[in-house]
């Protein structure tokens, strides 16, 4: 039984590390997006504006993919740990009977 608790804690710890790294990556994409927007403010002609628009679009798509992936993982991890916890509690009730 202690093994189940230890495994759940390990999952939660690993998940927290994933969220930390995910937030770092999103922050770096935000920095890249801001730097690209700064490039737009420098008038280098039509080419630079088209390039920065393309780059901003690409950054936006990557951020969207990252956030959607994180949301999917959030739901998966939470449902998995909830299900394991529920099964663990049911098993403990059966053992006590």
MIVEX-713800 format. One line per field, with one value per residue (C-alpha): residue number from 1; residue in one letter; x, z, y. Coordinates in steps of 0.05 Angstrom, whole numbers, plus 5000, padded with zeros to 4 digits. Layout:
% residues N
num <- [NUM/...]
residu <- [a/...]
xx <- [X/...]
zz <- [Z/...]
yy <- [Y/...]
% end
This chain:
% residues 97
num <- [1/2/3/4/5/6/7/8/9/10/11/12/13/14/15/16/17/18/19/20/21/22/23/24/25/26/27/28/29/30/31/32/33/34/35/36/37/38/39/40/41/42/43/44/45/46/47/48/49/50/51/52/53/54/55/56/57/58/59/60/61/62/63/64/65/66/67/68/69/70/71/72/73/74/75/76/77/78/79/80/81/82/83/84/85/86/87/88/89/90/91/92/93/94/95/96/97]
residu <- [x/x/x/x/x/x/x/x/x/x/x/x/x/x/x/x/x/x/x/x/x/x/x/x/x/x/x/x/x/x/x/x/x/x/x/x/x/x/x/x/x/x/x/x/x/x/x/x/x/x/x/x/x/x/x/x/x/x/x/x/x/x/x/x/x/x/x/x/x/x/x/x/x/x/x/x/x/x/x/x/x/x/x/x/x/x/x/x/x/x/x/x/x/x/x/x/x]
xx <- [5000/5057/5084/5021/5029/5102/5086/5032/5081/5134/5083/5064/5137/5153/5092/5112/5181/5147/5103/5165/5202/5140/5132/5205/5195/5133/5170/5226/5176/5146/5216/5226/5158/5174/5241/5208/5157/5215/5242/5176/5188/5253/5234/5277/5227/5173/5218/5232/5158/5137/5192/5172/5099/5117/5161/5106/5056/5104/5117/5042/5030/5084/5058/4988/5014/5052/4992/4945/4995/5001/4926/4920/4974/4941/4876/4912/4955/4898/4850/4903/4921/4848/4832/4891/4873/4800/4820/4869/4814/4765/4818/4833/4758/4755/4817/4787/4722]
zz <- [5000/5016/4947/4914/4955/4936/4862/4864/4897/4844/4789/4821/4830/4757/4734/4774/4740/4672/4688/4710/4645/4604/4635/4621/4548/4541/4573/4522/4466/4495/4495/4423/4404/4438/4403/4337/4350/4364/4295/4265/4294/4254/4183/4137/4081/4061/4068/4142/4157/4119/4154/4223/4208/4188/4250/4295/4263/4274/4346/4358/4330/4373/4435/4419/4409/4474/4513/4482/4497/4569/4577/4550/4597/4655/4643/4634/4696/4739/4716/4724/4795/4813/4786/4822/4887/4880/4867/4925/4972/4948/4958/5029/5045/5020/5061/5125/5116]
yy <- [5000/5047/5031/5060/5124/5128/5118/5171/5220/5203/5218/5283/5303/5285/5323/5385/5382/5377/5438/5477/5461/5475/5544/5559/5540/5583/5642/5633/5633/5697/5729/5708/5735/5802/5806/5792/5847/5894/5877/5899/5968/5974/5992/5950/5946/5898/5836/5846/5858/5794/5755/5779/5764/5693/5685/5711/5664/5605/5624/5630/5561/5531/5564/5539/5468/5471/5497/5445/5389/5413/5416/5345/5320/5357/5320/5253/5259/5284/5230/5176/5197/5205/5136/5104/5139/5117/5045/5048/5073/5019/4966/4991/4988/4916/4897/4926/4888]
% end
